[in-house]
Each structure stands twice: as structure tokens, then as C-alpha cells.
Amino acid sequence: MQPEPHASYAAAFAPALLDPVSQVPGIVTGPRGKSAAKCYNVYRNNVTVSLIDALAAIYPAVQRLTGADFFRAMARFHIREAPPTSPLLFEYGRDFPGFIARYEHARSLPWLADVARIERAWLDAYHAADSMPLSPTALATVAPDRLTSLVFTVHPATRVVRSSFAAVTIFAANRGIETAGSIDASVPEDALITRPDADVVVQLLPPGGAMFLTCLISGCMLAEAAAAALDDSPSFDLATNIAGLFKAGAITSLTSGDAR
């Protein structure tokens, strides 16, 4: 089967769009077969600028931390490495945090990639499905001998980002969420990102909280998740972590895991 004419044209037209040194495709011509190189280059520039603007909208804290000129130069290199695969702009840039981690000129900011991961998780939480958070009083209806076998259903918007740096504090200070003085960037922090209502919530998880919540997301029973969290952090406190998850609106239902 021969490809559709418009598909063939698109296949020839698109590859050079994100590479400014590529030749204008020969298939691109103007009226009466004249060269359309100038028009193509204008279009090429507009595509790149639009993608850079999309990344800036997704990663405003990263841009604030690096400065606009540095960010746009870094984004331009990323765009050439990872062109869009979806027509939805909010889907673009999922690989940007990984690119930042490899980007030679960002090595002096080792926490920058983790801040970007939090920003990506923020956007994903914003677009996640709605679900009604469960009231913490629901725990009071569970018999004490059934608590350890509980399975927590986590809100669809909930994400966990772990960092060896103070990525949560740096994120909050550069998204206008909180003011911060001097930040010790070397302090490890883990983030809970969710959206119980209209607004996305980003907060610092207590010790062991990231492992605990990750296990709950994967379907572990309460006892299994708590054991994994204690292995991860001896200072893990079960009551504090459960209370924090309910307060953040990250839990939507409770079921028994005994039937598994």
C-alpha cells in the first residue's frame, strides 16, 4: 500500500524543522516552483520558539533558577534531541528532567533535575482524574485487628518524587509558594504531589514517607508498606505518615487485603 500523499509530504517536511543546520527539504516549494527556504526557516524558528515556550510554562521554577537565557538555550538543545511525539503540548517535555541531569552546563546545579521532576509531577497531577478524598474518620470504623491488612486506594493525582537534595524547598521557593532564606541544598527531601480539589498540593514527606506511599500506590497492605518504610528509614512514624496522607487528600478509599 502506498502512503497517503499528505503523509509522504509530512515525512519529508518535518525532520528538518528542529535542526537549524539541515537543508530545507526539496519538497518545499513556493508559487510556480520557486524556493520557499525563507518561509520554511521562519516556520522552523516559530516551531522551536513555541516548544521552548511550552517547556518554560511547564518548568517555571527551573527557568527562574537558571535565568531565561540559560533555560532557553538548554531547552533548544533538548528539543533537537527529543522532538514532540504528541500533538498535546502539555505532554511535551517528559524527558526534560533526565536531559537536565545529563546537561553538561547544569552540573553546578545538581538539584535542578529533581526540581524539574517535581514540576512535571505537578502538571501530571493537575491533569489527573478527579476523585473524592476519604475522610480520616473512616479509619475509626475499622476494627483494630483489621488495620494491618488494609489496602489504601491512593488518589489518581498522587505522585512521589525522591531527591538527594532539598528539591521540595527549592521548588517551593521558586514557584511563589513559600519564601525561604538560605537553603541547604544538600539535605535530602521527598515530595508528595497530589490534587484533592482544584489546586495541586506539593508537600514534604516525613522520613520513610516516600517508601510508605510508593508501597501503598503499588497496592501493598498497610503492614507491608510500614515494614518497607521502616527498612528505608528507622525514624519512620506510621501515625504521622497516615495523618499526613489524609490531610493532603491523598487517600480515596480503604479495602481489606485479606481476600488477596
C-alpha positions as CSV (number, residue, x, y, z in Angstrom):
1,M,0.0,0.0,0.0
2,Q,1.4,3.4,-0.9
3,P,1.4,6.1,1.8
4,E,-1.1,8.9,1.5
5,P,0.3,12.0,-0.3
6,H,-0.1,14.2,2.8
7,A,1.8,11.6,4.9
8,S,4.7,11.5,2.5
9,Y,4.8,15.3,2.4
10,A,4.8,15.5,6.2
11,A,7.5,12.8,6.5
12,A,9.7,14.9,4.2
13,F,8.7,18.3,5.7
14,A,9.1,17.6,9.4
15,P,12.6,16.2,10.1
16,A,14.5,19.4,9.3
17,L,12.2,21.6,11.4
18,L,14.1,21.2,14.7
19,D,17.6,21.3,13.2
20,P,18.7,24.8,12.0
21,V,21.6,23.5,10.0
22,S,19.6,21.0,8.0
23,Q,18.8,21.8,4.4
24,V,15.3,22.9,3.5
25,P,13.6,19.8,2.2
26,G,13.4,19.8,-1.6
27,I,9.7,19.0,-1.5
28,V,9.1,22.5,0.0
29,T,8.5,25.0,-2.8
30,G,6.6,28.3,-3.3
31,P,4.4,29.5,-6.1
32,R,5.4,28.4,-9.5
33,G,8.1,26.1,-8.0
34,K,10.2,28.9,-6.5
35,S,12.3,28.3,-3.5
36,A,10.5,28.6,-0.1
37,A,13.6,28.4,2.0
38,K,12.9,31.8,3.7
39,C,9.4,30.9,4.6
40,Y,10.4,27.4,5.8
41,N,13.1,29.0,8.1
42,V,10.6,31.4,9.6
43,Y,8.3,28.4,10.3
44,R,11.2,26.4,11.7
45,N,12.0,29.2,14.1
46,N,8.4,29.6,15.1
47,V,8.1,25.9,15.9
48,T,11.3,25.9,18.1
49,V,10.2,29.1,19.9
50,S,6.7,27.5,20.6
51,L,8.3,24.4,22.0
52,I,10.7,26.4,24.2
53,D,7.7,28.5,25.5
54,A,5.9,25.2,26.2
55,L,8.8,24.0,28.3
56,A,9.0,27.3,30.1
57,A,5.4,27.1,31.0
58,I,5.8,23.6,32.4
59,Y,9.1,24.3,34.2
60,P,8.8,27.9,35.5
61,A,10.9,27.2,38.7
62,V,13.7,25.7,36.6
63,Q,13.7,28.8,34.4
64,R,13.7,31.1,37.4
65,L,16.7,29.2,38.9
66,T,18.7,29.2,35.7
67,G,17.6,32.5,34.2
68,A,15.7,32.8,31.0
69,D,18.7,32.9,28.6
70,F,20.3,29.8,30.1
71,F,16.9,28.0,30.2
72,R,16.1,28.8,26.6
73,A,19.5,27.6,25.4
74,M,19.2,24.4,27.3
75,A,15.6,23.9,26.1
76,R,16.7,24.4,22.5
77,F,19.3,21.5,22.8
78,H,16.6,19.3,24.4
79,I,14.1,20.0,21.6
80,R,16.7,18.8,19.0
81,E,17.3,15.7,21.0
82,A,13.7,14.9,21.8
83,P,11.1,16.2,19.3
84,P,7.4,16.0,20.2
85,T,5.6,12.8,19.8
86,S,2.1,14.0,20.7
87,P,0.0,16.9,19.4
88,L,-0.8,17.9,23.0
89,L,1.8,20.4,24.2
90,F,1.2,19.6,27.9
91,E,2.5,16.1,27.1
92,Y,5.8,17.5,25.8
93,G,8.9,17.7,27.9
94,R,8.6,14.5,29.9
95,D,12.2,13.7,29.2
96,F,13.4,17.2,30.1
97,P,14.4,16.4,33.7
98,G,16.5,13.5,32.5
99,F,18.1,15.8,29.9
100,I,18.9,18.3,32.6
101,A,20.6,15.6,34.7
102,R,22.9,14.9,31.7
103,Y,23.3,18.5,30.5
104,E,26.9,19.5,31.0
105,H,26.3,23.1,31.7
106,A,23.9,22.3,34.5
107,R,26.3,20.3,36.6
108,S,26.8,23.1,39.0
109,L,23.1,22.8,39.9
110,P,22.8,19.1,40.8
111,W,19.4,19.5,42.3
112,L,17.9,21.1,39.2
113,A,16.7,17.9,37.6
114,D,14.8,16.9,40.7
115,V,13.1,20.3,40.8
116,A,12.1,19.6,37.2
117,R,10.7,16.2,38.2
118,I,8.5,17.9,40.8
119,E,7.3,20.4,38.2
120,R,6.5,17.6,35.8
121,A,4.6,15.7,38.5
122,W,2.8,18.9,39.3
123,L,1.5,19.1,35.8
124,D,0.5,15.4,35.7
125,A,-1.3,15.8,39.0
126,Y,-3.2,18.8,37.6
127,H,-4.4,16.8,34.6
128,A,-5.1,13.6,36.5
129,A,-8.6,12.2,37.1
130,D,-10.8,13.6,39.8
131,S,-11.6,11.5,42.9
132,M,-13.2,12.3,46.3
133,P,-10.7,12.2,49.2
134,L,-11.6,10.0,52.1
135,S,-12.2,11.5,55.5
136,P,-9.7,10.4,58.2
137,T,-12.7,9.4,60.3
138,A,-13.1,6.3,58.0
139,L,-10.2,4.7,59.9
140,A,-12.2,4.8,63.1
141,T,-14.7,2.4,61.6
142,V,-12.1,-0.3,61.0
143,A,-11.6,-2.9,63.7
144,P,-8.1,-2.8,65.3
145,D,-7.3,-6.4,64.2
146,R,-8.1,-5.4,60.6
147,L,-5.8,-2.3,60.4
148,T,-2.6,-4.1,59.3
149,S,-4.4,-5.8,56.3
150,L,-5.9,-2.5,55.0
151,V,-5.2,-1.5,51.4
152,F,-5.3,2.2,50.8
153,T,-6.6,3.4,47.4
154,V,-4.5,6.5,46.5
155,H,-5.9,9.5,44.7
156,P,-5.1,9.3,40.9
157,A,-3.3,12.6,41.0
158,T,-0.8,11.4,43.7
159,R,2.9,11.3,42.8
160,V,6.1,10.8,44.7
161,V,9.4,12.4,43.8
162,R,12.5,11.4,45.8
163,S,15.6,13.6,45.8
164,S,19.1,13.5,47.3
165,F,18.8,17.3,47.6
166,A,16.4,19.9,49.1
167,A,14.3,19.8,45.9
168,V,11.0,20.4,47.6
169,T,12.2,23.6,49.4
170,I,13.9,24.9,46.3
171,F,10.8,24.2,44.2
172,A,8.5,26.0,46.7
173,A,10.8,29.0,46.9
174,N,10.9,29.4,43.2
175,R,7.2,28.8,42.4
176,G,6.0,31.6,44.6
177,I,4.6,29.1,47.1
178,E,6.8,29.8,50.1
179,T,9.5,32.3,50.9
180,A,12.8,30.8,52.0
181,G,16.1,32.3,53.3
182,S,19.3,30.4,53.0
183,I,18.6,26.8,51.7
184,D,21.0,23.9,52.5
185,A,20.6,22.2,49.1
186,S,22.4,19.1,50.3
187,V,19.6,17.9,52.7
188,P,17.6,15.1,51.0
189,E,13.9,15.7,50.6
190,D,11.0,13.7,49.2
191,A,7.9,15.2,47.7
192,L,4.2,14.3,47.8
193,I,2.3,15.8,44.9
194,T,-1.5,15.4,44.6
195,R,-4.7,17.3,43.8
196,P,-7.6,16.6,46.1
197,D,-9.6,19.5,44.8
198,A,-8.9,22.2,42.2
199,D,-5.4,23.0,43.4
200,V,-2.3,20.9,43.2
201,V,-0.6,20.2,46.6
202,V,3.2,19.8,46.9
203,Q,4.5,19.0,50.4
204,L,7.5,17.5,52.1
205,L,7.1,13.9,53.1
206,P,8.4,12.8,56.6
207,P,11.2,10.2,57.0
208,G,10.2,7.0,55.3
209,G,7.1,8.6,53.8
210,A,8.2,8.2,50.2
211,M,8.7,4.5,50.5
212,F,5.5,4.1,52.5
213,L,3.4,6.0,49.9
214,T,5.1,4.2,47.0
215,C,4.2,0.9,48.5
216,L,0.6,2.0,49.1
217,I,0.4,3.1,45.5
218,S,1.6,-0.3,44.3
219,G,-1.2,-2.0,46.3
220,C,0.6,-3.2,49.4
221,M,-1.3,-3.8,52.7
222,L,-0.6,-1.3,55.5
223,A,1.7,-3.7,57.4
224,E,3.7,-4.4,54.3
225,A,4.1,-0.7,53.5
226,A,5.0,0.2,57.0
227,A,7.7,-2.5,57.1
228,A,9.2,-1.3,53.9
229,A,9.2,2.3,55.2
230,L,10.9,1.2,58.4
231,D,13.6,-0.5,56.4
232,D,14.1,2.7,54.4
233,S,14.1,4.9,57.4
234,P,14.3,3.8,61.1
235,S,12.7,7.0,62.2
236,F,9.5,6.3,60.2
237,D,6.4,7.1,62.2
238,L,3.3,5.4,61.0
239,A,0.7,7.6,62.7
240,T,2.4,10.8,61.4
241,N,2.5,9.5,57.8
242,I,-1.1,8.3,57.7
243,A,-2.3,11.5,59.2
244,G,-0.3,13.5,56.6
245,L,-1.7,11.5,53.7
246,F,-5.3,12.0,54.8
247,K,-4.7,15.7,55.4
248,A,-3.3,16.1,51.9
249,G,-6.4,14.3,50.4
250,A,-4.2,11.6,49.0
251,I,-6.4,8.6,50.1
252,T,-9.8,7.9,48.4
253,S,-10.8,4.5,49.9
254,L,-9.9,1.6,52.2
255,T,-10.4,-2.0,51.5
256,S,-9.3,-5.3,53.1
257,G,-6.3,-7.1,51.7
258,D,-7.2,-10.4,53.4
259,A,-9.0,-11.7,50.3
260,R,-6.0,-11.4,48.0
